[in-house]
Amino acid sequence: MTEPILSLRQVNKSFGPAHVLKDVDFNAYPGEVMALVGDNGAGKSTLTKCIGGIHPIDSGSYEFDGRPVRVHEPRDASALGIEIVYQDLALCDNLDIVQNMFLGREERSGMVLDRASMEERALQTLAGLSVRTVTSVRQRVASLSGGQRQTVAIARAVLWNSKVVILDEPTAALGVAQTKQVLDLVRRLADAGLAVILISHNMNDVLSVADRISALYLGRMAAEVRRADIDHTRIVELITTGRSGDLGLAPEQTGETGDPDATPAAGGSDPAGEADAIRPGDAIGPVVEPAGPAETPTATDTDDEVPA
């Protein structure tokens, strides 16, 4: 079995009282696409930022290429060979493709920029990814389509001898043809030996390109499975409930500890006060007494004397 190039074990991350990641195990394998799926708020973005050094982990182990490492900032992750392509792409519309690919890492020849060398490396990178949709690397990014922009962002990530590339929703807001173009590029990255982590809500994209799938549920890793061993329905069950058949979290980890609507039997005790407890999904509001017929005040209802 292939050993993971990136391995996180029992990782925890909190922000104040909010425990966002809970004992998370996660792996990425060279030459494979690992899809990271989960509902909004499951912890995908936080896990990604922990890998990329934006958020240091609170506890747990972080191993890269078989050795323990410490990643405290994005530069640490970049030095290891980890690059992240965020959903907003972080491209500058007023710059051309070469300038965007080398932004912040420009090559110099003496005191001036080595434009020829950068252009040559950009062309080689795009050719190595079999990108044929870009006609000129001197095009301004403002003139590119959504699929072409995503291609430039991915090419920038692999330009620096990356070993792990994380793609955050790379096909969001793309048309059918552009989505296929990006997914083909994702597959080529893995075929070139890179470990690709694909974050996506689109299950069709996940099933078409992933080799393995990791599902997060409320900050816990519900399962890591091979694509061949799971189908669309079971992935959705893992995302929404944390369990699917024999896969997933234990019932006590998903909150399924019993019937939340059960009430004590007549004459039974309720020491924990569960019958009156507020549970997820309960509607909370002011108690309104039912209206009844108006009562006529009597002498006992007022402090004033009733005249004889």
N, C-alpha and C positions, 0 to 999 in steps of 0.2 A: 504493500500500500504506500502511496506517495505521502511523504512527510510534509506537513504544512510549512510554508515559509513564514507565515504570520500566525501566532497562536496567543490568544488571551485566555487566562484561566481565573475563574472566581473573581471577576472584575466587579467592583462596586463604585458607584458615583452618585453623590448627593449634592443638591443645591439647597442649603438650609435644611428645613425639615422634609423636603421632597426627596425621597429615595428613588432615583430615576433608573439606575442599573443595579440589578440584584443578582450577585453571584453568576455573572454572565460568562459562558465559555464560547469562544468564537475562533474559527480557523479560516485561513485562505490558502489555497494550494496552487503551486506553479502550474501553468498550462491549463488552468480551469477557470470557469466563471462561477463564482459563488454569489447567488442571489440572496440579498438580505431583504426580507419582507416583514410587514407588520402594519398594524393600523396606526393612524395618527396618534401620537403620544405614547407609542410602544417603546421608544428609546432609540430608534434607528439613527437619528441625527446626533444624539449624544454619544452613541457608540462610535460613530464615524469620527466625531471630533476628538474623542479619546485616542483613537488610532492615529489621527493626524497631529496630535500634540496640542490642539487648541485647548482642550480640557485635560489636565492631568488626572489620572485615576486615583481614587481614594485608597483602594486596596486591591490586591490581586496581583497576578504576574503577567508580564508582557514579554513575549519571546519573538525574536526575529531571526530567521535563518538558523534556528536551533540553539540560540544563545539568549540569555536574559539581557534585556536592554531597558534603559530609562528614557522615556520620551516626555520632555517637559514643555516643548514648544514646537511649532511647525518646522523650524530648521532641523531639529533632531529627526523628525520623520522624513524630511527630504533627504537628509544625509544617509538614511538607511535605504532609500530608494522607493519611498511611498509618496505617491502624488494623488491629489484629490481634484476631481472636476465637479464643482458645485453646480447646482441647478441653474443659478444665474450666470454661469460661465465666466464671469469676471473678465470680459473682453472689452477693449476700448474701441468704440465705433470709428473714432477719428484716426486710428492707426491702421497700417496695412497688416497683412498676415504675418510677415517676418517680424515686424516690430512687436506684435502681440505675443508671438511665440517666445521671444527673447526678453520680454518686458521684465526689467529688474535683474536680468542676468546677461546683459549685453556683452558681446565679445569686443575686445579692443585690440588695436594694432598701434602700440605706442600710446599716444595721447588721443587718438581718434577712434571712432567706432569702425570695426572691421565688417562693413556691410556685405562685402562679397562672400566672406566666410559664413556669415549668418544666413544669407540667402541660399547658399549651397547646402548647408545643413538642413534648412527648412525643406528644401526640395527633396533631399534624400529621405527625410523622415516621412513626408507625405507619400513618396514613391514606395517606401518600405511598407506602408500601410495600405498600399494599392488604392490610394485616393485618386480618383479621376474626375471628380466633379469640380475641382478648383482649377481655373484656367491660368491664373497668375498669382504668385505669392506676393505681388505688389498691389493686389486689390485691397481697397479699404474694407474693413470688416462690415461697415455700414451697408455695403452693397451685396452682402452674402445672404443666402437663405438660412432658415433655421437649422436645416440639416448641415449645411456647410459650416455654420458657426460652431455647431457641436463637434464637427470634424476637426476644426482648428483647435478647439479647446482640448480635445483628446490628444491630438498630435503634439501640442505643447507639453502635455503631461508625460508622454513617452520619449520626448526629446532628450531627457536627462538620464538615460540609462536606468529607467525605473524598473522595479521588480514587482511592485504592487500598484495597481491603478484602481481608485475608487470612483465610481460614476454615480452621481446622485440624480436620479430621475432623468436619464439622458434623452428619453423620447417624449418627455412631456411637451405638449402643445405642437407636436410635429404631425405632418400628414402621413399617409400610408407609405408613399414612396420614400420620404425622408426617414421614416422610422426603420424601414428595411435597410436603408443605407447605413444608419447608425448601428443597428444590430449586427449587420455583416462586419462592420469595423470592430465591434466588441468581440466577435468570434475570432477575428484575425489576431487581435491582441493576445487572446488565450493561446491560439495556435502557435504564436511566436514565443511562447514560454512564460508570459507574464501571468501573475495572479490577478484576476479581475474581480472586484467586488461590485456587483450591480444592485443598486437600491431602486426598487420600482414598486408601484402600486398596480401596474398592468400585468395581470397574470398570464396573458397571452405572450407578452414579451419574455417574461420569466421562463415559461415552459419551452419557448422556442430556442433559447440561447444558453440557459443555465446547465451546468453539470451537477451542482449541488445547490440545495436551498436551505437557508437558516431562517427560522420564523421566530420573531420576538413577540412576546405577549406581556403587556404591562410591566416592562422592564426586566422580564426573565426570558431566557432562551428556551422556547418551547420544544424545538427539535432542530436537528441538522440531519438532512436526508439526501440521498442521491436522487437526481431528477427521475431516473427510471423507476424508482420505488414509490412514487407519489403521483396523484393526479390533481386536477384543478379543485375538485370538491374538498379534498382533504387539506389542501393548502389553505383554503378559505376557512375551514373549521379551525385549523391551528391559529390563524390570524385572529379570529373572532372569539374563540373560546379557550385557546391554549391547549386543546386536546383534540385528537382525532383517532378514535379506536384505541389501539395500543401505543400510539405515538403521543408525546406531549408531556405536560406537567402533571404532577400528582394533584388529586382533587383539592387538597388543602392549600396548594399553591395558586389555584385558580379561583378560590373562594367557594367551591362547590362542596361545602361541608355538611349539607343537609337540606331539608325543605324549608326555605325561608318563610313560607306561608303557614307552616304548622303552628298550632297553638296548643297550650297544655290541656290535657284532658280535664273533665269536670272533677273538682276536688283535688287536682294535682297541684304541685308547687311550681313556682317560676322564680327560683332564687336569683337568677341573673337578670330578671326583668326583661326577658327577650320578647315576651308578648307585646310589650309597649315600646320596644326598641325601634329606632329609626334605621331603615335599611336602604341600600342603593335602590333607586327607582321609586321610593315613597314620595308622595306629594305632601309638601309641608305648607300650611297656610293657617290663617286665623280660624278659630272655632266660632261658627255662627250658630246661635241658638235658634231653633225653629220658632217662627212667629206664631203667637197664640191670640186668643180674643182679648181685647183690652179689658182691664179690670176697672170697676168703679171705685174710686177712693172711698174709704170709710173713715170713721173718726179715729181709728187706731193707726191710720196711715199718715197722720199729720200731727204736728205738735200744736197746731192752732186749735183753740177751743171752738166747738160747734155751738153757735148761739141757740138758746132754748126756743 
